[in-house]
Amino acid sequence: MSKFSKTWWGKRFIEALESFTDSGRLSRGRSYANNGKAKEYKITKGKITAKVRGSVNPYFGVYKEPLYKTEISLTPISQEDWEKAIALLSSQASFVSKLLMNEMPDNIEEVFYKKLKLHLLPYNSKDFETDCSCPDWSNPCKHIAGVYYLIASEIDRDPFLLFELRGLKKEKLHQELMRSPLGQILSQGLTTENLAPEPAESYYTKPVLVTANSNINQKEFWQGEKRIPEHLPDNSSNTILAIVVKKAGDYPPFWHQDSSFIEVMSDFYTRIRKTF
């Protein structure tokens, strides 16, 4: 499973499959995926289509390697439910910031189910609609099982494939999140242009003379009109750290390691901070 799932969401996808699928068929499917027997793998409008090479078996009169067409799709979430889900995600800064930074919140499945009674990840075998041109009537056959593992590998690379398989494209999700008040605030940070430095006569603020108020209350002057509260609100959760680094996601195109790029950089910056 490790080859096909490096991230928690990829592992969770495989765990969901293993919870309701015969382990023997998944094992044969895993070997099919390992041996590169899936060809012309593509995803169009939420449906996965692949051509999978079969096995030569003279006993059954199969003397030439067959090529089977396999199709897999997840039950889509309705438009009405997606509107509710987007409204829920848009109301929390942690979800908006992570999703717009191409990160998958680790508690998103829990929120989907507890708040909306929906599942983003597969929940049972009824979530899948599958078809394969092979003569095996069992579902899933080893060809379908092999494509399952390829889906897990693709989800590792792009977690937003889960949204697309459920009927919502990544671009549409980002567009809706950007329209929310929290999304608009974050988008300003993402789209801020770098300004060229301009020369200045002085780096210090010039003092400006103001007319003093003759009716000064000494108590208000020293203590202020309103007392400072003893406990100030903690706004640290609204701060988005390393926004440029996180923008590329856990596995950007230039990153070829098994570990998450964001986790590696986070550990790197933590050690640098402690050093200085």
C-alpha positions as CSV (number, residue, x, y, z in Angstrom):
1,M,0.0,0.0,0.0
2,S,2.9,2.4,0.7
3,K,3.8,2.7,-3.0
4,F,0.3,3.9,-3.9
5,S,-0.4,6.1,-0.8
6,K,2.1,8.5,0.7
7,T,-0.4,11.0,2.1
8,W,-3.1,10.5,4.7
9,W,-5.9,11.0,2.2
10,G,-4.4,8.4,-0.2
11,K,-4.1,5.9,2.7
12,R,-7.6,6.7,3.8
13,F,-8.9,6.0,0.3
14,I,-7.2,2.5,0.3
15,E,-8.4,1.8,3.9
16,A,-11.9,2.6,2.8
17,L,-11.6,0.2,-0.2
18,E,-10.2,-2.5,2.0
19,S,-13.0,-2.2,4.5
20,F,-15.6,-3.5,2.0
21,T,-13.6,-5.2,-0.7
22,D,-12.3,-8.8,-0.9
23,S,-8.6,-8.7,0.2
24,G,-7.7,-11.4,-2.3
25,R,-9.0,-9.4,-5.3
26,L,-7.3,-6.2,-4.0
27,S,-4.0,-8.1,-3.7
28,R,-4.3,-9.3,-7.4
29,G,-5.3,-5.8,-8.4
30,R,-2.3,-4.4,-6.5
31,S,0.1,-6.7,-8.5
32,Y,-1.6,-5.5,-11.7
33,A,-0.9,-1.9,-10.8
34,N,2.7,-2.7,-9.7
35,N,3.4,-4.4,-13.0
36,G,2.1,-1.4,-15.1
37,K,-0.7,-3.3,-16.8
38,A,-3.0,-0.3,-16.8
39,K,-2.8,1.7,-20.1
40,E,-4.4,4.8,-21.4
41,Y,-5.5,5.9,-17.9
42,K,-7.5,9.1,-17.9
43,I,-10.2,10.9,-15.9
44,T,-13.0,12.7,-17.8
45,K,-16.0,14.4,-16.1
46,G,-15.5,12.5,-12.9
47,K,-15.2,9.1,-14.6
48,I,-12.0,7.0,-14.6
49,T,-11.4,5.1,-17.8
50,A,-8.5,2.7,-18.3
51,K,-7.4,-0.1,-20.6
52,V,-5.9,-2.9,-18.6
53,R,-3.9,-5.8,-20.0
54,G,-5.2,-9.2,-19.2
55,S,-3.4,-12.5,-18.8
56,V,-2.6,-15.1,-21.4
57,N,-4.3,-18.4,-20.5
58,P,-4.2,-21.2,-23.1
59,Y,-6.4,-23.4,-20.8
60,F,-9.3,-21.0,-21.6
61,G,-8.2,-20.5,-25.2
62,V,-6.5,-17.1,-24.5
63,Y,-3.3,-17.2,-26.5
64,K,-2.9,-13.4,-27.0
65,E,-2.7,-10.9,-24.3
66,P,-6.2,-9.2,-24.1
67,L,-6.8,-5.6,-23.5
68,Y,-9.9,-4.9,-21.3
69,K,-11.7,-1.5,-21.0
70,T,-12.4,-0.6,-17.4
71,E,-14.6,2.3,-16.1
72,I,-15.0,3.5,-12.5
73,S,-17.0,6.4,-11.1
74,L,-18.0,7.5,-7.6
75,T,-21.6,8.4,-6.7
76,P,-21.7,12.2,-7.2
77,I,-22.8,14.6,-4.4
78,S,-25.9,16.6,-5.5
79,Q,-25.6,20.3,-6.4
80,E,-27.7,21.2,-3.5
81,D,-25.5,19.3,-1.0
82,W,-22.4,20.8,-2.6
83,E,-23.8,24.3,-2.0
84,K,-24.2,23.4,1.7
85,A,-20.7,22.0,1.8
86,I,-19.1,25.0,0.3
87,A,-21.0,27.3,2.6
88,L,-19.7,25.3,5.6
89,L,-16.1,25.2,4.3
90,S,-16.2,29.0,3.5
91,S,-17.2,29.8,7.1
92,Q,-14.0,28.5,8.7
93,A,-10.6,30.2,8.1
94,S,-8.6,26.9,8.5
95,F,-10.6,25.2,5.7
96,V,-10.5,28.2,3.3
97,S,-6.7,28.8,3.8
98,K,-5.7,25.2,3.4
99,L,-7.9,24.4,0.4
100,L,-6.9,27.6,-1.4
101,M,-3.2,26.6,-0.7
102,N,-3.9,23.2,-2.3
103,E,-3.8,21.3,1.1
104,M,-6.3,18.8,2.3
105,P,-7.6,19.5,5.9
106,D,-7.1,16.4,7.9
107,N,-10.5,16.6,9.5
108,I,-12.5,17.4,6.3
109,E,-14.1,13.9,6.2
110,E,-15.2,14.2,9.8
111,V,-16.8,17.6,9.2
112,F,-18.5,16.4,6.0
113,Y,-20.2,13.6,7.8
114,K,-21.0,15.2,11.2
115,K,-22.3,18.4,9.7
116,L,-23.8,17.3,6.4
117,K,-24.1,13.5,6.6
118,L,-22.0,13.3,3.4
119,H,-18.9,11.3,2.6
120,L,-16.0,12.7,0.5
121,L,-14.1,9.4,0.7
122,P,-15.7,6.1,-0.4
123,Y,-17.9,4.7,2.3
124,N,-19.2,1.4,0.9
125,S,-19.3,-0.6,-2.3
126,K,-22.5,1.2,-3.4
127,D,-20.4,4.4,-3.8
128,F,-18.8,2.9,-6.8
129,E,-20.2,2.2,-10.3
130,T,-17.8,0.0,-12.2
131,D,-17.6,-1.9,-15.5
132,C,-15.0,-4.1,-17.1
133,S,-15.1,-5.9,-20.4
134,C,-13.3,-8.9,-19.0
135,P,-15.2,-12.2,-18.6
136,D,-15.0,-12.1,-14.8
137,W,-18.5,-11.4,-13.4
138,S,-17.2,-10.7,-9.9
139,N,-17.0,-7.1,-8.8
140,P,-14.4,-5.8,-8.5
141,C,-12.4,-8.0,-10.9
142,K,-8.6,-7.8,-10.7
143,H,-8.6,-5.2,-13.4
144,I,-10.9,-2.9,-11.6
145,A,-9.0,-3.5,-8.3
146,G,-5.8,-2.5,-10.1
147,V,-7.3,0.8,-11.3
148,Y,-8.4,1.4,-7.7
149,Y,-4.8,1.6,-6.6
150,L,-3.9,3.9,-9.5
151,I,-6.7,6.2,-8.3
152,A,-5.1,6.2,-4.9
153,S,-1.8,7.1,-6.5
154,E,-3.5,10.0,-8.4
155,I,-5.2,11.2,-5.2
156,D,-1.8,11.3,-3.5
157,R,-0.6,13.7,-6.1
158,D,-3.8,15.7,-6.3
159,P,-6.2,15.4,-3.3
160,F,-8.8,17.6,-5.1
161,L,-9.4,14.6,-7.4
162,L,-11.7,13.4,-4.5
163,F,-13.9,16.5,-5.1
164,E,-13.9,16.0,-8.9
165,L,-14.9,12.3,-8.5
166,R,-17.8,13.5,-6.3
167,G,-18.9,16.0,-8.9
168,L,-17.0,19.3,-8.1
169,K,-14.0,20.4,-10.0
170,K,-11.0,22.0,-8.2
171,E,-11.4,25.2,-10.2
172,K,-15.0,25.5,-9.2
173,L,-14.3,24.9,-5.5
174,H,-11.5,27.5,-5.5
175,Q,-13.8,30.0,-7.3
176,E,-16.5,29.6,-4.8
177,L,-14.1,29.8,-1.8
178,M,-12.5,33.0,-3.3
179,R,-15.9,34.6,-3.3
180,S,-16.4,34.2,0.4
181,P,-15.2,37.0,2.8
182,L,-12.4,34.8,4.2
183,G,-11.4,33.8,0.6
184,Q,-11.2,37.4,-0.5
185,I,-8.9,38.3,2.4
186,L,-6.6,35.4,1.6
187,S,-6.6,36.1,-2.1
188,Q,-5.2,39.5,-1.4
189,G,-2.2,37.9,0.1
190,L,-1.8,35.4,-2.7
191,T,-2.1,38.1,-5.5
192,T,-0.1,40.9,-3.9
193,E,2.5,42.2,-6.4
194,N,6.1,42.8,-5.5
195,L,6.7,46.6,-5.6
196,A,10.0,48.0,-6.7
197,P,11.9,49.9,-4.0
198,E,11.6,53.7,-4.2
199,P,14.2,56.2,-3.0
200,A,13.4,58.2,0.1
201,E,14.9,61.3,1.7
202,S,14.8,59.8,5.1
203,Y,14.0,56.5,6.7
204,Y,12.6,58.2,9.8
205,T,9.0,59.6,10.2
206,K,9.0,63.3,10.2
207,P,7.4,64.9,13.2
208,V,4.3,66.9,12.6
209,L,3.2,69.8,14.8
210,V,-0.3,69.6,16.1
211,T,-2.2,72.1,18.2
212,A,-2.4,71.0,21.8
213,N,-5.8,70.8,23.4
214,S,-6.1,73.2,26.3
215,N,-8.8,71.2,28.1
216,I,-6.7,68.1,28.9
217,N,-7.9,65.7,31.5
218,Q,-4.8,64.4,33.2
219,K,-6.4,61.1,34.2
220,E,-7.5,60.4,30.6
221,F,-4.1,61.5,29.3
222,W,-2.2,59.0,31.4
223,Q,-4.7,56.1,31.5
224,G,-6.7,56.6,28.3
225,E,-10.4,56.9,27.8
226,K,-10.8,53.2,27.8
227,R,-8.8,50.7,29.9
228,I,-6.8,48.1,28.0
229,P,-8.4,44.7,28.6
230,E,-6.4,42.3,30.7
231,H,-6.7,39.5,28.1
232,L,-6.3,40.3,24.5
233,P,-7.9,37.9,21.9
234,D,-5.5,35.4,20.3
235,N,-5.4,36.0,16.6
236,S,-2.6,33.6,15.9
237,S,-4.9,31.1,14.3
238,N,-5.7,33.6,11.5
239,T,-2.1,33.9,10.5
240,I,-1.0,31.9,7.4
241,L,2.6,30.9,7.9
242,A,4.9,30.3,4.9
243,I,2.3,31.2,2.4
244,V,4.7,31.1,-0.6
245,V,6.0,27.6,0.4
246,K,2.6,26.2,1.0
247,K,1.1,27.5,-2.2
248,A,2.6,24.6,-4.2
249,G,1.0,21.9,-2.0
250,D,2.5,18.8,-0.4
251,Y,3.9,17.3,-3.6
252,P,4.7,20.1,-6.1
253,P,5.9,19.0,-9.6
254,F,9.6,19.5,-8.8
255,W,9.4,17.4,-5.6
256,H,10.1,13.7,-6.1
257,Q,10.5,12.5,-2.5
258,D,8.0,10.3,-0.6
259,S,7.8,12.8,2.3
260,S,5.6,15.9,2.1
261,F,7.4,19.0,0.8
262,I,5.6,21.2,3.3
263,E,6.5,19.0,6.2
264,V,10.2,19.0,5.2
265,M,10.3,22.7,4.8
266,S,8.4,23.2,8.1
267,D,11.0,21.1,9.9
268,F,13.8,23.0,8.2
269,Y,12.5,26.4,9.2
270,T,11.9,25.2,12.8
271,R,15.5,24.0,13.1
272,I,16.7,27.3,11.6
273,R,14.6,29.3,14.0
274,K,16.0,27.4,17.0
275,T,19.5,27.9,15.8
276,F,19.3,31.7,15.6
